Amino acid sequence: MRVDAIIPAYNEARTIGAVVSVLKSCPLVDRIHVVDDGSRDDTAAIAGQAGAVVHVHPVNQGKTGALITGAHAATAEVIILFDGDLLGLESSHVESLIHPIKDGLCAMTIGVFQDGRWITDLSQKLTPFLNGQRALVRGLLGGLEGAEHLRYAADTLLSRYAKLIEARVELIPLHGLTHVMREEKIGLVRGFFSRLIMYFQVCKGFFWRFPGAKG
């Protein structure tokens, strides 16, 4: 089974190169797609130099739109999703998400940060369904179709869709992994209001009715 990676990225020049490099070094990953979602820095150039296939949105569309673009470009049977702002990513993290899918144990794995930073560990312990680090069989990406307007609800939608079609999901601990928080990227005030908007979109994702399905 082939594996493609999709990384949605917005102004992640600081971290995107390291994330792509780790995925590139993992023998289980066949291709890496970075969707530069309207960045105003060197995210696209750095991702390309690190070995990713880069898709550029001229205007920011949000994580859901970026993942849909990546889903249309990826062709593998197994898809892994990683955020572009990760700190401490190792090949072992990638493999731990992929193996249960390849072994037929489940249709989706969701990574949960552990032993990284207490604040990101706590956040993911409370709401693991919001974690952007996951592997899934290609068909589960159908849960995003038609939901481009729910800009930050992608992780909620994928988790809900898996539950709707009764796909088996496993939580996988990712030791030593964390990410750069919004407040660290754009400041406390802007980060706070950006987080409020994100949570609003996440809540809307709980009420989204998937096309052609009840739920």
TANOR-V966016 format. One record per residue. N is the residue number from 1. OMEGA is omega in whole degrees, -180 to 180 (NA if undefined). BURIAL is I if it has 16 or more other ideal C-beta (glycine too) atoms within 10 Angstrom, else O. Layout:
n	omega	burial
N	OMEGA	BURIAL
N	OMEGA	BURIAL
//
This chain:
n	omega	burial
1	179	O
2	-179	O
3	173	I
4	176	I
5	175	I
6	179	I
7	172	I
8	-175	I
9	177	I
10	-179	I
11	-178	I
12	-178	I
13	-178	I
14	-170	I
15	-170	I
16	-178	I
17	-180	I
18	180	I
19	180	I
20	-178	I
21	178	O
22	179	I
23	179	I
24	-178	O
25	-178	O
26	-176	I
27	-180	O
28	-176	I
29	-178	I
30	-176	O
31	-178	I
32	177	I
33	173	I
34	176	I
35	178	I
36	-171	I
37	177	I
38	-178	I
39	177	I
40	177	O
41	-175	O
42	-178	I
43	-176	I
44	-178	I
45	-178	O
46	179	I
47	179	I
48	179	I
49	-179	O
50	175	I
51	-180	O
52	166	I
53	-172	I
54	175	I
55	-172	I
56	168	O
57	178	I
58	-179	O
59	-180	O
60	-179	I
61	-177	I
62	-174	I
63	-179	I
64	179	I
65	179	I
66	179	I
67	178	I
68	176	I
69	179	I
70	-180	I
71	179	I
72	-179	O
73	-177	O
74	-177	I
75	-175	O
76	179	O
77	178	O
78	-179	I
79	173	I
80	-178	I
81	177	I
82	174	I
83	-178	I
84	-175	I
85	-176	I
86	175	I
87	178	I
88	-180	I
89	177	I
90	-179	O
91	-180	O
92	176	O
93	-179	I
94	-178	I
95	-179	O
96	177	I
97	-175	I
98	-171	I
99	-180	O
100	178	I
101	-179	I
102	-179	O
103	178	O
104	-178	O
105	-179	O
106	180	I
107	180	I
108	170	I
109	177	I
110	180	I
111	178	I
112	-180	I
113	173	I
114	176	I
115	175	O
116	171	I
117	-172	O
118	-175	O
119	177	O
120	175	I
121	-178	I
122	-179	O
123	-177	I
124	174	I
125	-179	O
126	-176	O
127	-178	O
128	-179	I
129	179	I
130	-178	I
131	-179	I
132	-180	I
133	-178	I
134	173	I
135	-177	I
136	172	I
137	-170	I
138	-176	I
139	-179	O
140	177	I
141	176	I
142	178	I
143	180	I
144	-174	I
145	178	O
146	-176	O
147	-178	I
148	-177	I
149	176	O
150	-165	I
151	-175	I
152	-174	I
153	-173	I
154	-176	I
155	176	I
156	-178	I
157	180	I
158	180	I
159	179	I
160	-178	I
161	178	I
162	179	I
163	-178	O
164	-177	O
165	175	O
166	175	O
167	-179	I
168	-179	O
169	178	I
170	174	O
171	-176	O
172	177	I
173	178	O
174	-173	I
175	176	O
176	-178	O
177	176	I
178	178	I
179	178	I
180	-177	I
181	-179	O
182	-178	I
183	178	O
184	-178	O
185	-170	I
186	178	O
187	-174	O
188	-175	O
189	-180	O
190	179	O
191	179	O
192	-179	O
193	175	O
194	179	I
195	177	O
196	178	O
197	179	O
198	-179	I
199	177	O
200	178	O
201	178	I
202	180	I
203	177	O
204	179	I
205	179	I
206	-177	O
207	180	O
208	177	I
209	-176	O
210	179	I
211	177	O
212	-179	O
213	176	O
214	180	O
215	NA	O
//
